[in-house]
Structures are given as C-alpha cells and as structure tokens.
C-alpha cells in the first residue's frame, strides 16, 4: 500500500470502516456520487446520467474513495496512481474500464479552484500517456459542460480528483493538447468507432474552416 493515500470501497465507507478524520469527507463524496453522478440533469445537454461510468462501477464494487495522508498533493497524486495500477492488475479488461478512485482533498481552498485545476493539468500529461484519465471536481469549478457550456458539470461539495482508465469515448477530453491527442490516437486509432472518427474529423476540420473563412 502506498503511504501517501488510503483507499476504501464504497461498502467500507457505508460501514464506517474508515478512520474518523477521513470518514466525513469520503462519505460526502460517496453521497454526492449516488445523488448527482448517477442521475440525469435537465441542464446536462444530453440524455442519461451525468457520469455513465459511476453506476456500473458502484454495482460491481469497483468504486473507491481515497484520502491523502500527506499535505503534499503531488505525492498524493502519485500514490493515487500507484493504488489504481495495483488494483487494475487484478481485474479483467472489462472491469478495468469501471475501476474508479476519487481522492478527497478537503484541505484545498473551497472558494477558488485554481490550485486544483493546476494540479490536474500538470498530472494529466503523464496520466494520459499511461492510458489513464484524471479529472478535477470542485465547489467552484468553472469548466464548461461538454454538451452545454452553461452547465458546470464538474462541481462537487469538496475539492477532489478522480482517476479511471482512458477509454475510446474520451476523445473530447484529450484534444486539449497535441500530446494528449497523440497518446489517444496511438492507443485507439486502429479501432476507433465510426461515430468517434466523425467526431474527431469535425473537431479537426472546424478550426481549419474558420481560418479559411
């Protein structure tokens, strides 16, 4: 076990099998996950739950909550990745896609997401290169929704980071930099579904069309 983070299954959190200094935070995240992530939202901009991976992950017991044992968030992020990779190695490929860990970071500023955003941005290069996704959630996160720019989909009751496996449908989240897009294409190019290929073509050609205009 990596000493920088401690992790628990959703069942362990429900049973209170978590040190008292961490229990309120991970319980709050789990309750938010069950109340918000697994349900539809009128402002989401598409049908279905806010996060399509959460309910299947919870159902299969692959949804984990974590807390940092250090104030060094960089060490906690590395510990989170190590914990994820250790768990992933015990799973089938299908279950690997559902494995999710959410890391509570309640010591970060609740009123300003800048520090958390910077941490996520810094970590994302290595995570995507290694076939993983890392996302940030925060009470004041201003990241626009993918389907409705006015919907702030990444708002949560406390600062946290989430990690899961990079999947083919993550294309919209990895075209922010050439390095992320290249890592994605190296991993998925031979088997990208037609719908995702069309999406990629539209996103690549749209700026070109604008430039020509």
C-alpha positions as CSV (number, residue, x, y, z in Angstrom):
1,X,0.0,0.0,0.0
2,X,1.3,3.5,-0.9
3,X,1.6,5.5,2.3
4,X,0.6,8.8,0.6
5,X,-3.1,7.7,0.3
6,X,-5.6,5.4,1.9
7,X,-8.4,3.9,-0.1
8,X,-11.7,2.2,0.7
9,X,-14.5,0.5,-1.2
10,X,-17.9,2.2,-1.2
11,X,-19.1,-0.7,1.1
12,X,-16.4,0.1,3.6
13,X,-17.4,3.7,3.6
14,X,-21.0,2.8,4.1
15,X,-20.0,0.6,7.1
16,X,-17.9,3.3,8.6
17,X,-14.7,1.3,8.2
18,X,-12.7,4.5,7.7
19,X,-10.6,6.5,10.2
20,X,-12.7,9.2,11.8
21,X,-10.6,12.0,10.4
22,X,-11.4,10.9,6.9
23,X,-14.9,9.4,7.2
24,X,-17.0,12.6,6.8
25,X,-15.2,13.6,3.6
26,X,-15.4,10.3,1.8
27,X,-19.0,9.8,2.9
28,X,-19.8,13.2,1.5
29,X,-18.2,12.3,-1.8
30,X,-20.0,8.9,-1.9
31,X,-23.4,10.5,-1.2
32,X,-22.8,13.1,-3.9
33,X,-21.8,10.3,-6.4
34,X,-25.0,8.5,-5.7
35,X,-27.2,11.6,-5.8
36,X,-25.6,13.5,-8.6
37,X,-23.3,11.5,-10.9
38,X,-25.7,8.5,-11.4
39,X,-28.7,10.7,-12.3
40,X,-29.8,12.7,-15.3
41,X,-29.8,16.5,-15.1
42,X,-32.0,18.9,-17.1
43,X,-29.1,21.1,-18.0
44,X,-26.7,18.4,-19.0
45,X,-27.4,18.8,-22.7
46,X,-27.9,15.1,-23.4
47,X,-29.9,12.1,-22.0
48,X,-28.5,9.7,-19.4
49,X,-26.7,10.2,-16.2
50,X,-24.1,12.9,-15.6
51,X,-21.4,10.2,-15.5
52,X,-22.3,6.9,-17.3
53,X,-19.5,5.0,-15.5
54,X,-20.4,5.6,-11.9
55,X,-23.4,3.3,-11.5
56,X,-21.8,0.3,-13.2
57,X,-18.7,0.9,-11.1
58,X,-20.7,1.1,-7.9
59,X,-22.7,-2.0,-8.9
60,X,-19.6,-4.1,-9.4
61,X,-17.8,-2.9,-6.3
62,X,-15.1,-1.0,-8.3
63,X,-15.8,2.5,-7.0
64,X,-13.2,3.5,-4.4
65,X,-12.9,6.6,-2.2
66,X,-9.4,7.8,-1.1
67,X,-7.9,10.3,1.3
68,X,-4.4,11.8,1.4
69,X,-2.2,11.1,4.4
70,X,0.1,14.0,3.4
71,X,-0.3,17.7,2.7
72,X,1.9,17.1,-0.4
73,X,-0.7,16.8,-3.1
74,X,1.9,15.8,-5.7
75,X,2.8,12.8,-3.5
76,X,-0.9,12.0,-3.0
77,X,-1.5,12.0,-6.8
78,X,1.4,9.7,-7.4
79,X,0.1,7.5,-4.6
80,X,-3.3,7.5,-6.1
81,X,-1.9,6.4,-9.5
82,X,0.1,3.6,-7.8
83,X,-3.0,2.4,-5.9
84,X,-5.0,2.4,-9.1
85,X,-2.4,0.5,-11.1
86,X,-2.1,-2.2,-8.3
87,X,-5.9,-2.7,-8.3
88,X,-6.1,-2.7,-12.0
89,X,-3.7,-5.5,-12.4
90,X,-6.1,-7.8,-10.6
91,X,-9.0,-7.2,-12.9
92,X,-10.3,-8.3,-16.3
93,X,-10.1,-5.8,-19.2
94,X,-13.8,-5.0,-18.9
95,X,-13.6,-4.4,-15.2
96,X,-10.6,-2.2,-15.6
97,X,-12.8,0.2,-17.5
98,X,-15.0,0.5,-14.5
99,X,-12.3,0.9,-11.8
100,X,-12.6,4.4,-10.4
101,X,-10.9,6.1,-7.4
102,X,-12.0,9.5,-6.1
103,X,-9.4,11.3,-3.9
104,X,-10.8,13.8,-1.3
105,X,-8.7,16.9,-0.9
106,X,-10.6,18.9,1.7
107,X,-7.5,20.9,2.7
108,X,-7.6,22.8,-0.6
109,X,-9.4,26.1,-1.0
110,X,-13.2,25.6,-1.4
111,X,-13.7,29.1,-2.8
112,X,-11.0,29.0,-5.5
113,X,-10.3,26.1,-7.8
114,X,-7.1,27.5,-9.4
115,X,-4.8,25.3,-7.3
116,X,-6.7,22.1,-8.0
117,X,-7.1,23.0,-11.7
118,X,-3.3,23.5,-12.0
119,X,-2.6,20.2,-10.2
120,X,-4.9,18.3,-12.5
121,X,-3.5,19.9,-15.6
122,X,0.1,19.1,-14.5
123,X,-0.7,15.5,-13.8
124,X,-2.8,14.9,-16.9
125,X,0.2,14.6,-19.3
126,X,1.6,11.6,-17.5
127,X,-1.8,10.0,-16.8
128,X,-3.0,10.2,-20.4
129,X,0.4,8.9,-21.7
130,X,-0.1,5.9,-19.4
131,X,-3.7,5.3,-20.5
132,X,-5.4,6.9,-17.6
133,X,-7.8,9.9,-17.1
134,X,-7.6,12.3,-14.2
135,X,-10.3,14.8,-13.6
136,X,-10.9,17.5,-11.1
137,X,-14.1,18.4,-9.2
138,X,-14.5,21.5,-7.0
139,X,-17.4,23.6,-5.5
140,X,-16.4,26.5,-7.7
141,X,-15.2,24.7,-10.8
142,X,-15.9,26.8,-13.9
143,X,-15.1,24.1,-16.6
144,X,-18.0,24.2,-19.1
145,X,-20.0,21.1,-19.7
146,X,-19.3,19.1,-22.8
147,X,-22.8,19.3,-24.1
148,X,-23.9,22.5,-22.5
149,X,-21.3,25.2,-21.9
150,X,-23.5,26.8,-19.3
151,X,-23.7,23.6,-17.2
152,X,-20.9,23.3,-14.7
153,X,-20.7,19.5,-14.6
154,X,-17.5,19.3,-12.5
155,X,-18.9,21.0,-9.4
156,X,-18.7,18.8,-6.2
157,X,-19.2,19.5,-2.5
158,X,-15.4,19.5,-1.9
159,X,-12.2,19.5,-3.9
160,X,-11.4,16.1,-5.3
161,X,-9.6,14.3,-8.1
162,X,-10.9,11.3,-9.9
163,X,-9.0,8.6,-11.8
164,X,-10.1,5.9,-14.2
165,X,-8.9,4.2,-17.3
166,X,-8.8,6.1,-20.6
167,X,-11.4,4.8,-23.0
168,X,-12.2,5.4,-26.6
169,X,-15.1,7.7,-25.8
170,X,-12.8,10.1,-24.0
171,X,-11.8,11.8,-27.3
172,X,-13.4,15.2,-26.3
173,X,-11.3,15.3,-23.2
174,X,-7.9,14.7,-24.8
175,X,-7.9,17.1,-27.8
176,X,-6.8,20.0,-25.5
177,X,-3.2,19.4,-26.4
178,X,-1.3,17.7,-29.2
179,X,0.4,15.4,-26.7
180,X,-2.8,14.2,-25.3
181,X,-4.4,13.6,-28.7
182,X,-1.3,11.8,-29.9
183,X,-1.4,9.5,-26.8
184,X,-5.1,8.8,-27.5
185,X,-4.5,8.0,-31.2
186,X,-1.6,5.7,-30.5
187,X,-3.8,3.7,-28.2
188,X,-7.1,3.7,-30.1
189,X,-6.6,4.7,-33.7
190,X,-6.9,1.1,-35.2
191,X,-10.3,0.5,-33.5
192,X,-11.9,3.9,-33.2
193,X,-15.7,3.6,-33.8
194,X,-17.1,5.4,-36.8
195,X,-19.1,7.8,-34.6
196,X,-15.9,8.8,-32.8
197,X,-13.9,9.1,-36.0
198,X,-16.6,11.5,-37.3
199,X,-16.3,13.5,-34.1
200,X,-12.6,13.7,-34.5
201,X,-12.8,14.9,-38.1
202,X,-15.3,17.6,-37.2
203,X,-13.1,18.9,-34.3
204,X,-10.0,18.9,-36.5
205,X,-11.6,20.5,-39.6
206,X,-13.7,23.1,-37.8
207,X,-10.8,25.4,-36.8
208,X,-9.4,25.0,-40.4
209,X,-12.7,26.0,-41.8
210,X,-12.8,29.0,-39.5
211,X,-9.3,30.0,-40.5
212,X,-10.2,29.8,-44.2
213,X,-13.2,31.9,-43.7
